[in-house]
Amino acid sequence: MEENKLEIFKDYQGVRLEERREADLVAGTSYGLDVKILLETADWGNFRPKHELQVIGSYEVGDITDSSSCVSFSASDILEAIFIFFIRDWLEASGYKGDVKNDEEIKLHLAKNINFKTAYLSGVGLNFLYVKGYIENGEPNFSDRFIAINGHTTKYGAYQADVANGIKLVGLIPEKMLPFVKGFENYHNAQDITQEMVDLATECKKYFFIDWEWVNKIDIMEKLEEAPLQATVLFANGDGILKPEGRENHAIMIFKANKNISASIDDSYIQETKEYGWEYFHNLLKYSITDLNITIMDTKQFIADNDLVWVQNSDTGQFGRILQQQLRPIVSTDRGALALLDDKVRGSQLLKGGKKVPAKLTNEEWKQLEGKPI
């Protein structure tokens, strides 16, 4: 049997299916997170983290340990992918010209640019990740085991909401602090979590706030612009578009989708990349990461206060208008149009902090509000 075709145990159950809870956030409703577009391509393929398996051992020898922690592994993959995007965006914006996987070069550059911020990541936040050992070869690597234990994973798997809330409330630690161990009971032994680990996870929450929300499938393409998505599937291997029939037993990361046709997924088993048919993945969940060293706007209130106002990015010169509940950038090279836009901005004012101010936004504010161009 080919290595990437190895099957899981027949009675495998890695995800426990659930109804949405009354207190849960749902994207696209008044009880959802603020929209924060990161990738207009909605393709996270270039930001996928190192492939890690939720199993260790040998199928042939029969000493395999399956952690049943697909919900935690896929959540960790998603968070790592978002951070990889943040880090590479920060490096490019701060003028870094070296290898994005050379930790020593990056740390030297970081020391000179510790106060530099993008809309998503601060030098202070990135420095914390480096100093505390979260980053290896330019990419974060979180302990899946720590997430699984705090997400109340059992031999029947875990609820997506329990894992997500465990991440939100407890925090994250580096993989090397609590790595994979053989034996299901050993892997999930909460007694292995030390006070040092708890303290570091708590400290991490002081730098980064992680939240989550459910996503309706109709919104998948828009939400993939904000983050990769977690979903549940019935496990299957193979090439082409997979359409396994039956109750879902596995959680994966969706990093790209072809609307109404299929989704490209990242799996925590040996065959990493697969394609699932549109009707064969369910229970979509999105994570959001906020660097607490960056001033965060109340974007919903700001948009409501400044509907139809013409604005300009004071750092880049870009013009835009607040329209249809988002900031819509205006792309033009026509000098006459740019002159008219300049007049519009000069005649406009923004309501910020209860005061009328010139219609100028910093690039940090712009990125928090930005939607699709007009």
N, C-alpha and C positions, 0 to 999 in steps of 0.2 A: 504494500500500500504506500502511495506517495506520501511524503511527510506532511504536505499541506492539506491532505485529505483525511487526516486522522479524525475520527469521530469522538464526540464527547460521550460520557456515560449515558446509558439509555434513560435513567431516571433523573437526569440532571434537571435542576430547577434553580436558576440564578436570580430570578426576579419574582417578587410577590406582587401580583396585580391588585390594584386598589381603585376605589372611587376617589375623585377629587374631594378634598376636605373644604369645609366652609371658609376657613381662614386662608386657603391657598390663593396666591396671586395667579391671574390668568392674563396672558398677553392680549392686547387689543381691547381691553375693557378698562373701566375706571379703577379696577383693582389689579392693574398690571404695572410692570416697571416702566420707567421712562425709556423711550426709544433712544438707542445710542448706536448709530450705524458705524461699523468698523470697516467692513469690506463690501463695497458695492457689487463686486463680482459674485458674492455669496459662495465663494469657493475657497475652502480652508485647506486644500490639499498641500500647499507649500508650508503650512504651519503645523502639520501633524507632528507630535512628539515621538521620541524613541519608542519602538514597539516593545511592549512588555506583556508577558503572558500571565494569565490568572491561574496557571498550572505549573508545577515543576515535577520532575521525575521522569520515568520511562514507561511508556505504554507497553513496550515489549516485556519488560521485567515485571511490570505490574505494581510498581511502587509510586504510582502517580498520586499527587495531592492536588485536587481541584478545590480552590478556595471558595467557589460559588459566589465570588465577589464581582461579578460582571458589572453590577450597578456602580460599585466604587471605582473599578478600573475605567469604565467609560466616563464617569464624572471627572476623574483625575485627568484623563486624556483631554477632555474639553477645557478644563482650567489651564492645563499646560499649553494647549494650543492658543488660547487667548493671551496668555502671558508671553509666549513666543512672538506673537504679533506685536504686543506692547513693546517688548524689548527691541525688536528689529526696527520698529517705527521710531523709538527713542534714539537708537544708535544712528539711524539715517538723519533724523532731524537735528541731532547734536553735532553732526559733521564727522562721525566716525568713518574711517576709510578701510579699516582692517577686516580680518576674518571674523564673521559673526559667531564663530564657535571657539575663538581663542580667548579663554577666560583671562589670561594674564594681560593681554593687550586691552581687553575691554575694561578691566579694573584700573589700569593706568589712565585710560580715557575718562572713566567715571570719576576718578579722583580730581580731575581738572574741571569736570562739568557737573559736580554734585548738586548744584542748584538749578540745573536745567530741567525744564518740565515740558512735556507734550500735553495734549488734551487727555491722555490716558495714563501716563506713567511719569513719576518724578524721579530725579536722580537719587533722592533720599530713599525712596521705595526700592529702587533697583539695588542700591548699596546694601540695604537690609537683606535682600534675598541672597546677595553674594556673601556678605559677612557671616550669615547664619547657615550657609552651606546648602541652600535650596537649589543652586544652579550648578550644572555640570555641562561643560562644552557649550556654553551660551544658552542652555535651555533649562527650565525648571524641572525638577523631578520630585513629585510629592509621594509620600508613603501611602500606597493604596491600602495597606494593611491597617494603618491608623484610621483611615476613612471608613473601612469596612467595619471595624470594631465599634467606632462611634456611631455608625449607621445601623447598628443592631442586626448585623447579618447572621443568618442561621444556615443550616444545611439545606434549607429550602429557599435560600436567597434573602433578598432585602427589598423593602419598599423604597421606591425612588424618593418619595418625600422624606423618609427617615434618613436616608443618606444625605440628601440635600440639606436638611436641617442640621444634621451632625456637622457638616462642613461649615455652615453658616454660624452655628452657635459655639462650636469647639475650636475650629480653625484647622490649619494644616502644618505638617512638619516635613522635613526632607526624607526622601526614601531611605537614605543610609542610616537614619536614626532608628527605623523600625522596618527592616527588610522582610522579604518573604522567608518563611521557615516551613519545613516539611511537617505534615500532619495537620488535619483540619482543626482539631481542638487546640493544637499549639498555635496555629495561625491566628485563631480568633480569641486567644487568651488575653483578656483585658488587664490581667495582672502584669503583663509585660510593658504596659504603658507607665512610664516613670513620671515623677513630678517635673523633671527637667523637660520632658516632651510636652506636658500640659502647659508649662510656663512659656515654652517657645511658641506653641500654637496660639496661646492667649496674646503673646506679643505680636504675632503675625496679624492678628485681628486689629491691632492698633494702627497698622500700616495699610491694610487692605480690607475692604468690606465686600463680602461675597453674598449675593442674593440669588433667588431663582424664581421661575414662574412656569406654569404650564403653557403650552402652545397648541392652538388648534391647527389641524393639518392644512386648512385653507390659507393659513398665514405663513406656511413654512418657508417660502422663497424670501419673503421680507425678513423673517427672523434669522435666516441664515446670513443675512448681511450684518447681524449683530453678534452672532456666535455660532459655533457648531452646536448641534442639538443631540440630546440623548433620546433614544427611542427603544421600544421593546419589540422583539421579533421572536419567531420560532427558529431556533438555531438550525443552520444548514451550511454546507460547504458546496463549492462548485463555481464554475465559470458561467458567464452570461447573467441574465436577470433571474434571480432566485424567487420562487413563489411557493414556499413550503406551507402546507395546509395544517392547521392545528393551533392549539393554544400557545401563546407566547411563553417562552421560558428563559429569555436571555435579553440583556441590555447592551446596547452598542452606541457608538458615536456616529452621527451623520455629519459628513464634512462637505457634501455637495448634493444637489438634487436636480433632476430633470423633471419639471413639473408635470404631474399626472402620468408619469411614466415610471420613474425609478429614483432611488436614493443610493448614493455611494457611501458605504459604511466602513468604519475602522473597528475591527474586532479584537478582542483580547485572547483569542485562540491563535493557533499556528497560521492559518490563512488570514492574514490581516485585512486585506482589501476585498470587499464583495459588493455586489449590486443587488438590491432588493426591489421587487416590484412595488408599485405605489400603494397597493391595497394590503401590503404584507409587513408594514411597520406601524406602530401605534404608540400612544402615550408619550407624546413629545414634551420634552422639558428643556428649558434654556437657563443657563447660568449667566450671571453678570458680575464683573469685578470692578470695584471703584478704588482708586488710589486715594487714601484719605489725606495725603499731603497736597492734593490738588483741590482748589476751591470748587465746590460743586454748586451749580445753580439749581434753583427750583425751576426746571425748564418748563413744566406745565404752566406754572403761574406766570412766568416771563412771557411765554407765547400768548397766553390769554390777555395779559396786560398790553401787549404790543402788536396785536393783530393788524396786518396790512402796512406796517411801518417799513420804510426803505432804510437799509442799513449798509455799513461798510466795515470790512475787516481792517482795523487800524494797523495790523502788522503786515498784511499781504496786499492790501488795496482792493481786494475782491468785493464786489457789490452783491447785494441780495435783497430779498424782501421776505418778511414774515407772512406766510400765506399757507392756508390749509393745514394749520396746526404744526408748522415746522418752518425753519429757516430755509428758504429756497435760493441757493446761489444762482447768480446770473452770469452766464459765460458769454462774453462778447469781445471782439477785437475791433469793432467799429468805433472810430473816434467820436463820431457824432452821438452814438448811443451812450458811450461812456461819459461824455459831457452832460448829457441829459440825466444820467444816473447820478452824477456828482451833484447836480442841482437838486435832484429829489432828496438826496441824503442831507444836503445842507438845510433843506426846508423841513426836515423831520426831527423828531425827538423821541427818545426812549424813556419809558418809565422804569427806573431801577432804584430799588430801595426806597420807594415812595416819592422819588424826586424825578423831575424831568431833566434829562441830560442829552448831550449830543448823540446822534444815532451812530455811534461807533462801538464796535465790539473787539475785544482782544481775540487773538487766534485761539486761545484756550477756551473762551466763551463760545466762539464760533463753532469749534469742533463739537461742543456739547449739544449745540442746537441744530447742526447742519443736517439737511435732508437732501433729496435729489434735486439736481439743477433744473431751472426752468428752461 
